[in-house]
Amino acid sequence: MRKCAVLLTYAAIVCLGAFGQTPSSQPVLPAHELPNLNDLQTIVKLDKAWFQSASQRLADDQSRLADYEKQLIAYHDCIDPRLCYTTDIDKQTDQAIAYLEQRVAQRKGDEKLAIVLDIDETSLSNWALDLSDQFNYVPTHWEDWYQKASAPAFQGTMKLFKTALREHVDVFFITGRASIDAAVTETDLIQAGYTGEDKHKAWKYLYTRPDSIGTTAEYKARMRADIETGTWKEHIILNVGDQLSDMQGSPQAELSIKLPNPFYFIP
């Protein structure tokens, strides 16, 4: 999984491809996203020589980094109820659940409906690793973390997952994790509770990323095409992820919903 640094602030954008209408390519975005710490870290690394010749600037920038890290932790821990990560996640997943139930009520005959879920920072939380690494991306640490298969579920996404099962809507996971990590990812999902009543996996299929398949957005769009017109022939009514690249490209779901993630950015 390749992570890049970026500084983003998103306003709320509503997109709803209603039944029979042309789906919009713009996702529903959360109203609040904090600046991404990694952007400032990258600036420090790229301009290290310049900063070394200006020690006060370096000290000032390091102070800014520390401030951003504090903001990220405060947001995650909901120190200020008005800026609360869990609340923002739940608001977005509640929209997804409401649309799912509305759409199921209008299902036609034997219409095969599906939803797509991303995994990292959508279905499973990697907060413990982000915090431990101080929001730096260290590839070997991520691989070690995957092997532990201990990432907990986001309860809002879990509620959406269970609602889909109850309404007989198939769930597909499309993750940026490499294919080599498919088995441990499946174990993690099961241990986190993404199961049916028998405690066994209850999703339709888990897509993991091959080594050479283009950008993240291209890969995920290609997997959605496999769901809609390839292997499965199912209509995607919902696509939920924490990155814009989770939902860019064609085909589009009827409704795409972006969860907040100020911790890292994947193009």
C-alpha positions as CSV (number, residue, x, y, z in Angstrom):
1,M,0.0,0.0,0.0
2,R,1.6,3.3,-1.1
3,K,0.9,6.3,1.0
4,C,1.7,9.8,0.0
5,A,1.7,13.1,1.9
6,V,-0.8,15.8,1.2
7,L,-2.5,18.7,2.9
8,L,-6.2,18.6,2.4
9,T,-9.2,20.3,3.8
10,Y,-12.6,19.1,2.5
11,A,-15.9,20.8,2.6
12,A,-19.1,18.7,2.5
13,I,-20.1,17.6,-0.9
14,V,-23.3,15.6,-1.4
15,C,-23.6,13.2,-4.3
16,L,-26.6,10.9,-4.8
17,G,-27.0,8.8,-8.0
18,A,-30.7,8.1,-7.4
19,F,-32.3,5.0,-9.0
20,G,-32.6,5.6,-12.7
21,Q,-30.5,8.7,-12.6
22,T,-26.9,9.0,-13.8
23,P,-24.7,8.4,-10.7
24,S,-22.4,11.3,-9.8
25,S,-18.7,10.8,-9.7
26,Q,-18.3,13.0,-6.6
27,P,-18.5,11.2,-3.3
28,V,-20.2,12.3,-0.1
29,L,-17.4,13.8,1.9
30,P,-17.4,14.4,5.7
31,A,-17.7,18.1,6.7
32,H,-14.5,18.0,8.7
33,E,-11.0,16.8,7.7
34,L,-7.9,18.0,9.6
35,P,-4.7,18.9,7.8
36,N,-2.5,15.9,7.1
37,L,0.6,15.8,9.3
38,N,2.5,13.9,6.7
39,D,2.6,16.9,4.4
40,L,4.6,18.9,6.9
41,Q,6.9,16.0,7.5
42,T,7.6,15.7,3.8
43,I,8.3,19.4,3.6
44,V,10.9,19.0,6.4
45,K,12.5,16.0,4.6
46,L,12.6,17.6,1.2
47,D,14.0,20.9,2.5
48,K,16.2,19.5,5.1
49,A,19.4,21.2,3.8
50,W,17.6,24.6,3.6
51,F,16.3,24.2,7.1
52,Q,19.7,23.2,8.4
53,S,21.0,26.6,7.3
54,A,18.2,28.3,9.1
55,S,17.9,26.6,12.5
56,Q,15.2,28.9,13.7
57,R,13.0,27.9,10.7
58,L,13.6,24.2,11.5
59,A,12.7,24.7,15.1
60,D,9.5,26.6,14.1
61,D,8.5,23.8,11.6
62,Q,9.2,21.1,14.1
63,S,6.9,23.0,16.5
64,R,4.2,23.0,13.9
65,L,4.6,19.3,13.4
66,A,4.1,18.7,17.1
67,D,1.0,20.9,17.0
68,Y,-0.4,19.0,14.1
69,E,0.3,15.7,15.8
70,K,-1.5,16.9,18.9
71,Q,-4.5,18.0,16.7
72,L,-4.7,14.5,15.1
73,I,-4.6,12.8,18.5
74,A,-7.2,15.2,19.9
75,Y,-9.5,14.6,16.9
76,H,-9.1,10.8,17.2
77,D,-9.7,10.8,20.9
78,C,-12.7,13.3,20.7
79,I,-11.2,15.7,23.2
80,D,-13.5,18.4,21.7
81,P,-16.9,16.8,21.0
82,R,-17.4,19.2,18.1
83,L,-14.3,17.6,16.4
84,C,-14.7,13.9,16.9
85,Y,-13.4,11.2,14.6
86,T,-15.8,8.5,15.8
87,T,-18.8,10.9,15.5
88,D,-17.7,11.9,11.9
89,I,-17.3,8.2,10.9
90,D,-20.8,7.3,12.4
91,K,-22.4,10.2,10.5
92,Q,-21.1,9.0,7.2
93,T,-21.9,5.3,7.9
94,D,-25.4,6.3,9.1
95,Q,-26.0,7.9,5.7
96,A,-24.8,4.7,4.0
97,I,-27.2,2.6,6.1
98,A,-30.1,4.9,5.4
99,Y,-29.5,4.7,1.6
100,L,-29.0,0.9,1.8
101,E,-32.4,0.4,3.5
102,Q,-34.1,2.9,1.1
103,R,-32.7,1.2,-1.9
104,V,-33.5,-2.3,-0.7
105,A,-37.1,-1.3,-0.2
106,Q,-37.2,-0.5,-4.0
107,R,-35.4,-3.6,-5.1
108,K,-36.9,-5.0,-8.3
109,G,-37.6,-8.8,-8.4
110,D,-34.4,-10.8,-8.3
111,E,-32.2,-7.7,-8.7
112,K,-28.7,-8.6,-7.3
113,L,-27.5,-5.8,-5.1
114,A,-24.0,-5.3,-3.7
115,I,-22.0,-2.8,-1.6
116,V,-18.2,-2.3,-1.7
117,L,-16.1,-1.6,1.4
118,D,-12.5,-0.5,1.6
119,I,-10.6,-2.0,4.5
120,D,-7.9,0.2,6.1
121,E,-9.4,3.2,7.9
122,T,-12.8,2.1,6.6
123,S,-13.5,-1.4,8.0
124,L,-10.4,-1.8,10.2
125,S,-8.6,0.8,12.2
126,N,-4.8,1.0,12.1
127,W,-4.7,3.8,14.7
128,A,-2.3,1.9,17.0
129,L,0.3,1.7,14.3
130,D,-0.2,5.3,13.1
131,L,0.2,6.5,16.7
132,S,3.3,4.3,17.3
133,D,5.0,5.6,14.1
134,Q,4.0,9.2,14.8
135,F,2.0,9.3,11.5
136,N,5.1,8.3,9.4
137,Y,4.7,5.6,6.8
138,V,7.2,2.8,7.4
139,P,6.5,0.0,5.0
140,T,8.0,-2.8,7.1
141,H,6.0,-1.7,10.1
142,W,2.8,-1.9,8.1
143,E,3.7,-5.4,6.9
144,D,4.4,-6.5,10.5
145,W,1.1,-5.0,11.6
146,Y,-0.8,-6.9,8.9
147,Q,0.7,-10.2,10.0
148,K,-0.6,-9.6,13.6
149,A,-4.2,-9.6,12.2
150,S,-5.3,-7.6,15.2
151,A,-6.8,-4.4,13.8
152,P,-10.2,-3.6,15.4
153,A,-13.3,-2.8,13.4
154,F,-15.0,0.5,13.0
155,Q,-18.4,0.0,14.7
156,G,-20.2,2.3,12.2
157,T,-18.9,0.2,9.3
158,M,-19.7,-3.0,11.1
159,K,-23.3,-1.9,11.5
160,L,-23.4,-1.2,7.8
161,F,-22.0,-4.6,7.1
162,K,-24.5,-6.4,9.3
163,T,-27.4,-4.4,7.8
164,A,-26.3,-5.5,4.3
165,L,-26.3,-9.1,5.4
166,R,-29.7,-8.8,7.0
167,E,-31.1,-7.3,3.8
168,H,-29.5,-9.9,1.6
169,V,-27.1,-7.5,-0.1
170,D,-23.7,-8.9,-1.0
171,V,-20.6,-7.3,0.5
172,F,-17.4,-7.0,-1.4
173,F,-14.1,-5.8,0.1
174,I,-11.7,-4.0,-2.2
175,T,-8.4,-3.3,-0.4
176,G,-5.1,-1.8,-1.4
177,R,-3.4,-4.5,0.6
178,A,-1.2,-6.7,-1.6
179,S,-2.4,-10.2,-2.6
180,I,0.4,-11.7,-0.5
181,D,-1.5,-10.4,2.5
182,A,-4.9,-11.9,1.6
183,A,-4.9,-14.7,4.1
184,V,-4.0,-12.5,7.1
185,T,-6.4,-9.8,6.0
186,E,-9.2,-12.4,5.9
187,T,-8.2,-13.6,9.4
188,D,-8.2,-10.0,10.7
189,L,-11.7,-9.3,9.2
190,I,-13.1,-12.5,10.9
191,Q,-11.5,-11.8,14.2
192,A,-12.8,-8.2,14.1
193,G,-16.3,-9.5,13.7
194,Y,-17.1,-9.3,10.0
195,T,-18.9,-12.6,10.1
196,G,-22.4,-14.1,9.9
197,E,-24.2,-15.6,12.8
198,D,-22.1,-18.7,12.5
199,K,-18.9,-16.6,13.1
200,H,-17.6,-17.5,9.7
201,K,-16.8,-15.0,6.9
202,A,-20.0,-13.7,5.4
203,W,-18.8,-11.4,2.6
204,K,-19.0,-12.4,-1.0
205,Y,-15.4,-11.7,-2.1
206,L,-12.2,-10.0,-0.9
207,Y,-10.2,-8.3,-3.6
208,T,-6.5,-7.7,-2.9
209,R,-4.1,-5.8,-5.1
210,P,-1.7,-7.6,-7.5
211,D,1.8,-6.2,-7.9
212,S,1.3,-4.6,-11.3
213,I,-2.2,-3.1,-12.0
214,G,-1.7,0.7,-12.3
215,T,-2.8,3.3,-9.8
216,T,-5.0,2.6,-6.8
217,A,-7.9,4.3,-8.4
218,E,-7.4,2.2,-11.6
219,Y,-7.2,-1.0,-9.7
220,K,-10.3,-0.4,-7.6
221,A,-12.3,0.7,-10.6
222,R,-11.3,-2.5,-12.4
223,M,-12.5,-4.6,-9.5
224,R,-15.8,-2.7,-9.4
225,A,-16.2,-3.5,-13.1
226,D,-15.6,-7.2,-12.3
227,I,-18.4,-7.0,-9.7
228,E,-20.8,-5.3,-12.1
229,T,-20.1,-6.8,-15.5
230,G,-17.5,-9.5,-15.0
231,T,-17.5,-12.4,-12.6
232,W,-20.5,-11.5,-10.4
233,K,-23.0,-9.4,-12.5
234,E,-24.2,-7.6,-9.4
235,H,-25.2,-3.9,-9.1
236,I,-23.2,-1.8,-6.7
237,I,-25.5,0.5,-4.8
238,L,-22.9,1.7,-2.2
239,N,-19.1,2.3,-2.2
240,V,-17.5,3.3,1.1
241,G,-13.9,4.3,1.6
242,D,-11.6,6.7,3.3
243,Q,-9.7,7.8,0.2
244,L,-10.9,9.6,-3.0
245,S,-9.0,6.9,-4.9
246,D,-11.4,4.3,-3.4
247,M,-14.2,5.7,-5.5
248,Q,-12.7,7.4,-8.6
249,G,-13.1,5.9,-12.1
250,S,-15.9,3.9,-13.7
251,P,-18.1,2.1,-12.9
252,Q,-19.5,4.2,-10.0
253,A,-21.8,3.0,-7.2
254,E,-25.2,4.7,-7.0
255,L,-23.8,6.4,-3.9
256,S,-20.2,6.8,-2.8
257,I,-19.4,7.9,0.7
258,K,-16.0,9.0,1.9
259,L,-15.1,8.5,5.6
260,P,-12.7,11.1,7.2
261,N,-9.0,10.3,7.3
262,P,-6.6,13.2,8.1
263,F,-3.8,10.7,8.9
264,Y,-2.6,9.8,5.4
265,F,-3.5,10.0,1.7
266,I,-3.3,7.4,-1.0
267,P,-3.5,8.7,-4.6
